[in-house]
Amino acid sequence: MRRCFLKGLAGDAINAIFSAAGLNLPKLLRGFLFALILWLSQLEKSRFGNSVQWNHALAAA
């Protein structure tokens, strides 16, 4: 960690919390992105059915 510019014991504690949150932020964002992709794929399947069948129908036409 770099220098803590917050004063006192409370400042040290806040700095440790913010540092830990900053290190875990990429993991949290990766999890949200995975959940979003999963949700969008499920939404697409529920709206359009099986996209493989749709592509075969277009290729046959």
N, C-alpha and C positions, 0 to 999 in steps of 0.2 A: 504494500500500500504506500501511497505517497503521503506527503505531509498532511496532517489533519488541521484544518483551519478553524475548527469549531472548538470552543473553549470548555475546559473542565471535563469531569467524568461523563456528564450527559453528552457532551460533544464527542467524546471517544466512543461511547455506545452508539450514538446515531451514525457516526462514521463507519463503524463495523457493520451495522445493519445495511446501510446504503451500499457498502462494498459487496456484501453477500448478495444483495438484491441485484446489483449490477452484474455479478458473475452468473447468476441464475437466469437472467433475462433472456439470453439466447435460447436456453432450453425451453423456457415458457413460450416464447414466440414460435419455436419449432413445433411444439405441441399444439398451439392454436392453429398453425398453418396446416398441420396434418389433419386436425379435426375439421377444418374448413373444407379441405379437399375431399375428405371422406363424406361430409355432409352434401357437398355439391354433386359428387358422383351418385349418391343415393337419390338426390333430387332429380338428376337427369334420368336415372333409370325409372323413377316413378312417373315422370312426365312423358317420356318417349318410349318406354318399354326397353326391350333388349336392342341396343344399338347395332349389334352384329346382324340381327335379322333385318333391320332397316337398311344396312349397307348392302346386304345380299339382294334385297328387293330392288334397290337402285341399280345395282350392277346387272340384274336380269332384264331390266327395262330398256 
